[in-house]
Amino acid sequence: MKRVLIIGSGISGLTCAVETAMAGNCAVLVSPYPSERAQSVMAAGGINAVVPNGDNGDSIDLHVRETLDGGCRIAGERTVTGLCTDAPHILTWLEGLGVVFTRNADGSLARRAFGGQSRKRTAYAGASTGKQIVTALVQEARKWECAGRITRRLGLQFHSALIEDGVCSGALFYDETAKRLEPLYADAVVFATGGQNRLFGKTTGSALCDGYAAGQLFLQGAKLKNLEFIQYHPTTIETPQKRMLITEGARGDGGRLYYMENGRRVYFMEEKYGEKGNLMPRDIVSKCIYDAPSQVYLDIAFLGEQKIKENLREVYDLCREYLGLDVTKESIPVAPSVHFFMGGLAVDIKHRTNICNLYAVGECASIYHGANRLGGNSLLAAVYSGRVAARDIAQVSPTPSHANFESYIREQNEKLSARTATKSRFSAVYIQNDLAKIMNEDLGIVRTEEKLHDGIQNLQFYLSIVEKLKYDSEISPYQAYSLRPMLCLGLAVLTCAAERRETRGAHIRTDFPQRADNMATCTLIDYNNGAFDVTYRNEDELCW
Ligand SMILES: Cc1cc2nc3c(=O)[nH]c(=O)nc-3n(C[C@H](O)[C@H](O)[C@H](O)COP(=O)(O)OP(=O)(O)OC[C@H]3O[C@@H](n4cnc5c(N)ncnc54)[C@H](O)[C@@H]3O)c2cc1C
């Protein structure tokens, strides 16, 4: 029986744990907080899957084509076909676990239209799809816990992977209670740590997803991919802590975007793109809102109070709580905000990284979404990828390692306890806040060579001084040791964006406004003794 260490307990980590147990292996599922606090619970809009032999002319081929087109033709056809083909089975599996997807009066599955899709393909569970999927998976995980096949460990924050000679045999965690580092060894290690939200400060996502794991693994030899493709969700609202999402389901159900000009409403998306204008892919809608001459509003009032309260309850509640606005009567002022990361750890079709025994699943892995993700495809990818990784681990023999990490672990523990007060005017907290500011201002919806190079220079400066601040006693150990990897991740993102001299999907360059035919490939970035090396490859050809 193999022992599989899974880091992160959102939908992708939970699925991987359940599938590992079902395959007859043992999963150790680790996270600092319970699954109920993972970003996955925020997903409200829905999950994509074609109903086989449905009556709306939809097909798996169409799902594949629209995912590839939405991603601007850089995702792999083979990888995307695997995702879309398994989607109907995933929906059936989730229903079997207890997810109550909304149904029509005749008993058929209710569907809504999401951006970039020509058919209603998105199934939803009221206004709480993510929460319901997490709840069902947690229940299933509990059953396997009783059978001794899943062990859940909380309060552990990832520190570093235990890698020698390109082979991973476990990971080191900071234990919040014991205030020490603890190693966990395994035959395979799966990263399911979500996106990179905190790198950008205020986003629609959870600050628990900070990108640290990707940054640390990058420094330890893992390749990262497509980092420049960062999705701005077109419709978000400002709140004190974060940007709150107005789900694409609001436009899927008929919501219309407009701005005011000379006292009249201009439905600019419909004027430019016709009837389906409000549901163009997110990169296009965000850029149009960015270009609008005045504040953009989303109108859903005409849908009527009953439909809004039934299908878009969270939009109604959010706007009332944060804006004091009644969406059954008034329009919502919206603006784009950082939402999803198409980039992350580079994986092949089996979700293996370039390091032996090391996998990545869910939003921390870069695959399927190309330069722009379609709404509803990431919950699907989270479940699918967890299954794919667990099944591959069950089939292959782990690469053996005879490495001994005792002295490394002792050294790292000593480093953490040797924290001292810094005399520098730059504290770790100051740098962390400035990092978020640089990422927001120098990357943005629209990018230029000049701004990207400003960002690169600023982060290079911080990296040159960070070692002296790293173990500052005024901050938590995690804040201290996470700073350098986060700066490196930020620098890698900026480097990939500077190197891609074209406009494609969510990567919009004013100095290179056209799509370049010779750039229809994925970006890979490697860390080699301080150098950041960028290369380009086809997604379907990735294989380590
Ligand atoms: C507001 C919002 C609405 C969305 N709506 C939809 C939707 O309707 N449809 C759709 O398809 N997608 C949607 N998405 C995207 C989708 O929810 C996510 O892509 C998906 O849930 C990611 O799941 P995951 O398992 O990869 O990561 P997460 O759910 O983010 O889980 C990450 C896990 O890793 C842990 N972790 C993080 N860092 C560390 C560390 N250093 N050490 C140890 N553990 C760590 C976290 O605690 C957590 O347990 C939405 C996203 C947001 C923000």
The ligand as a Tripos MOL2 file, in Angstrom:
@<TRIPOS>MOLECULE
LIG
   53    58     1     0     0
SMALL
NO_CHARGES

@<TRIPOS>ATOM
      1 C1        -15.1370   33.9600   -5.4580 C.3       1 LIG1
      2 C2        -14.8060   32.8130   -6.3550 C.ar      1 LIG1
      3 C3        -15.8190   32.1830   -7.0670 C.ar      1 LIG1
      4 C4        -15.5080   31.1170   -7.9290 C.ar      1 LIG1
      5 N1        -16.5190   30.5190   -8.6210 N.ar      1 LIG1
      6 C5        -16.2480   29.4690   -9.4410 C.ar      1 LIG1
      7 C6        -17.3070   28.8010  -10.1390 C.ar      1 LIG1
      8 O1        -18.4750   29.1310  -10.0100 O.2       1 LIG1
      9 N2        -16.9630   27.7800  -10.9630 N.ar      1 LIG1
     10 C7        -15.6710   27.3640  -11.1340 C.ar      1 LIG1
     11 O2        -15.4310   26.4400  -11.9140 O.2       1 LIG1
     12 N3        -14.6570   27.9680  -10.4530 N.ar      1 LIG1
     13 C8        -14.9240   29.0080   -9.6080 C.ar      1 LIG1
     14 N4        -13.8990   29.6030   -8.9140 N.ar      1 LIG1
     15 C9        -12.5410   29.0190   -8.9670 C.3       1 LIG1
     16 C10       -12.5010   27.7280   -8.1200 C.3       1 LIG1
     17 O3        -13.2580   27.9210   -6.9680 O.3       1 LIG1
     18 C11       -11.0760   27.3520   -7.7320 C.3       1 LIG1
     19 O4        -10.2380   27.3540   -8.8470 O.3       1 LIG1
     20 C12       -11.0360   25.9380   -7.1190 C.3       1 LIG1
     21 O5        -12.0070   25.8210   -6.1010 O.3       1 LIG1
     22 C13        -9.6540   25.6740   -6.5810 C.3       1 LIG1
     23 O6         -9.6660   24.5070   -5.8080 O.3       1 LIG1
     24 P1         -8.2990   23.9450   -5.2210 P.3       1 LIG1
     25 O7         -8.6070   22.6730   -4.5290 O.co2     1 LIG1
     26 O8         -7.2800   23.9100   -6.2870 O.co2     1 LIG1
     27 O9         -7.7990   25.0610   -4.2010 O.3       1 LIG1
     28 P2         -8.4190   25.7310   -2.8850 P.3       1 LIG1
     29 O10        -9.8450   25.4550   -2.7050 O.co2     1 LIG1
     30 O11        -7.9820   27.1500   -2.9500 O.co2     1 LIG1
     31 O12        -7.6490   24.9950   -1.7140 O.3       1 LIG1
     32 C14        -6.2920   25.2360   -1.4320 C.3       1 LIG1
     33 C15        -5.8940   24.4980   -0.1650 C.3       1 LIG1
     34 O13        -4.4920   24.6210    0.0290 O.3       1 LIG1
     35 C16        -4.2220   25.0450    1.3600 C.3       1 LIG1
     36 N5         -2.9520   25.7790    1.3700 N.ar      1 LIG1
     37 C17        -2.6530   26.9370    0.7390 C.ar      1 LIG1
     38 N6         -1.3680   27.2800    1.0000 N.ar      1 LIG1
     39 C18        -0.8600   26.3160    1.8040 C.ar      1 LIG1
     40 C19         0.4010   26.0900    2.4230 C.ar      1 LIG1
     41 N7          1.3980   26.9600    2.2710 N.pl3     1 LIG1
     42 N8          0.5800   24.9780    3.2070 N.ar      1 LIG1
     43 C20        -0.4260   24.0810    3.3460 C.ar      1 LIG1
     44 N9         -1.6540   24.2450    2.7920 N.ar      1 LIG1
     45 C21        -1.8550   25.3430    2.0290 C.ar      1 LIG1
     46 C22        -5.4330   25.8870    1.7370 C.3       1 LIG1
     47 O14        -5.5840   26.0460    3.1320 O.3       1 LIG1
     48 C23        -6.5470   25.0410    1.0980 C.3       1 LIG1
     49 O15        -6.8710   23.9570    1.9500 O.3       1 LIG1
     50 C24       -14.1760   30.6830   -8.0680 C.ar      1 LIG1
     51 C25       -13.1540   31.3110   -7.3420 C.ar      1 LIG1
     52 C26       -13.4660   32.3640   -6.4960 C.ar      1 LIG1
     53 C27       -12.3600   33.0450   -5.7510 C.3       1 LIG1
@<TRIPOS>BOND
     1     1     2 1
     2     2     3 ar
     3     2    52 ar
     4     3     4 ar
     5     4     5 ar
     6     4    50 ar
     7     5     6 ar
     8     6     7 ar
     9     6    13 1
    10     7     8 2
    11     7     9 ar
    12     9    10 ar
    13    10    11 2
    14    10    12 ar
    15    12    13 ar
    16    13    14 ar
    17    14    15 1
    18    14    50 ar
    19    15    16 1
    20    16    17 1
    21    16    18 1
    22    18    19 1
    23    18    20 1
    24    20    21 1
    25    20    22 1
    26    22    23 1
    27    23    24 1
    28    24    25 2
    29    24    26 1
    30    24    27 1
    31    27    28 1
    32    28    29 2
    33    28    30 1
    34    28    31 1
    35    31    32 1
    36    32    33 1
    37    33    34 1
    38    33    48 1
    39    34    35 1
    40    35    36 1
    41    35    46 1
    42    36    37 ar
    43    36    45 ar
    44    37    38 ar
    45    38    39 ar
    46    39    40 ar
    47    39    45 ar
    48    40    41 1
    49    40    42 ar
    50    42    43 ar
    51    43    44 ar
    52    44    45 ar
    53    46    47 1
    54    46    48 1
    55    48    49 1
    56    50    51 ar
    57    51    52 ar
    58    52    53 1
@<TRIPOS>SUBSTRUCTURE
     1 LIG1         1 GROUP 0 **** ****
